[in-house]
């Protein structure tokens, strides 16, 4: 299958490119930065906000599937208006082009930040969070992801859309090299995030190995018949990135979540990825307990 991947040079994009190529697809990566994508992947360096360049790329690649990861990947990394402009304009441009050029499937990266956690006042209706829980973003990055999801649904409602459009909400992405001590996207190592709960508390202790998330993007690109068009799917590890149960940790950092957090005993994550398991047979296979090179005991 001819697959166009945007954002292939990023932390998640590198694993997605490698996974798609390993599954036998003809992969083209497009990004602002040159991509070291490895064997089996062609790389194009261009600004996807340039309509003419984007159209030329789609005409050249003629993708049967599109995986859209390009955009500002971290909250507060740019001024709010830039995050909104770049992320939403990219999503509309790329996803609309996928429909217009006849792709059978298009899957875009969203984020669990659509739920608006990160403040002491946050009060979820229930835990673990699933795709049915209402979204309530609290910053421009989370809002941009809500708009991306609505963009997919808007394009899916078009009467002539023969393209299945979906979104994935990957957890805090950990690239393969970060298990061996390379810094994560916030500058801390995984071991540091485990030893100091405050570092992971803002993300509700969620995470996903980039290779596991890549598998879900691949499945949605390959099997649009299994997915509901316009749907969003969580890609989060089933256990929390924590040494203590979230029933103990969440009330400390998110007092408003104390009641619902009582359900999160043992290793249970604050997020459910059951929908991806049910529809596509996807489950995260890698956990910090199996992948982390440095030993971190659960006793602290």
HELIX and SHEET records of a PDB file:
HELIX    1   1 UNK A   11  UNK A   22  1                                  12    
HELIX    2   2 UNK A   51  UNK A   61  1                                  11    
HELIX    3   3 UNK A   80  UNK A  100  1                                  21    
HELIX    4   4 UNK A  112  UNK A  115  5                                   4    
HELIX    5   5 UNK A  140  UNK A  156  1                                  17    
HELIX    6   6 UNK A  176  UNK A  180  5                                   5    
HELIX    7   7 UNK A  190  UNK A  195  1                                   6    
HELIX    8   8 UNK A  197  UNK A  201  1                                   5    
HELIX    9   9 UNK A  210  UNK A  222  1                                  13    
HELIX   10  10 UNK A  224  UNK A  226  5                                   3    
HELIX   11  11 UNK A  246  UNK A  253  1                                   8    
HELIX   12  12 UNK A  255  UNK A  257  5                                   3    
HELIX   13  13 UNK A  258  UNK A  261  1                                   4    
HELIX   14  14 UNK A  274  UNK A  280  1                                   7    
HELIX   15  15 UNK A  288  UNK A  291  1                                   4    
SHEET    1   A 7 UNK A  41  UNK A  45  0                                        
SHEET    2   A 7 UNK A  26  UNK A  31  1                                        
SHEET    3   A 7 UNK A   2  UNK A   6  1                                        
SHEET    4   A 7 UNK A  65  UNK A  68  1                                        
SHEET    5   A 7 UNK A 105  UNK A 109  1                                        
SHEET    6   A 7 UNK A 164  UNK A 170  1                                        
SHEET    7   A 7 UNK A 232  UNK A 235  1                                        
SHEET    1   B 2 UNK A 173  UNK A 174  0                                        
SHEET    2   B 2 UNK A 208  UNK A 209  1                                        
END                                                                             
